[in-house]
Amino acid sequence: MANNNSLVVQQAQAAINQLKYEVAQELGIQLSP
């Protein structure tokens, strides 16, 4: 059960990261990886 939850958390963090970079790109903000 804990493994499932951590996988979901990892996927959520990855999605948030992706969204953050996409928004920054649209706004013309340069983010370092």
C-alpha positions as CSV (number, residue, x, y, z in Angstrom):
1,M,0.0,0.0,0.0
2,A,2.8,2.4,0.9
3,N,4.5,1.7,-2.4
4,N,1.4,2.6,-4.3
5,N,1.0,5.9,-2.5
6,S,4.7,6.8,-3.1
7,L,4.3,6.1,-6.8
8,V,1.2,8.3,-6.9
9,V,3.1,11.1,-5.1
10,Q,6.1,10.7,-7.5
11,Q,3.7,11.0,-10.5
12,A,2.0,14.0,-9.0
13,Q,5.3,15.8,-8.4
14,A,6.4,15.0,-11.9
15,A,3.2,16.4,-13.3
16,I,3.5,19.6,-11.2
17,N,7.1,20.0,-12.3
18,Q,6.0,19.6,-16.0
19,L,3.3,22.1,-15.5
20,K,5.6,24.6,-13.8
21,Y,8.1,24.5,-16.7
22,E,5.3,24.8,-19.3
23,V,3.9,27.9,-17.6
24,A,7.3,29.4,-17.1
25,Q,8.1,28.8,-20.8
26,E,4.9,30.5,-21.8
27,L,5.7,33.5,-19.6
28,G,9.3,33.6,-21.1
29,I,10.9,32.7,-17.7
30,Q,14.1,30.7,-17.9
31,L,14.2,28.0,-15.2
32,S,17.3,26.0,-14.5
33,P,16.5,22.2,-14.3
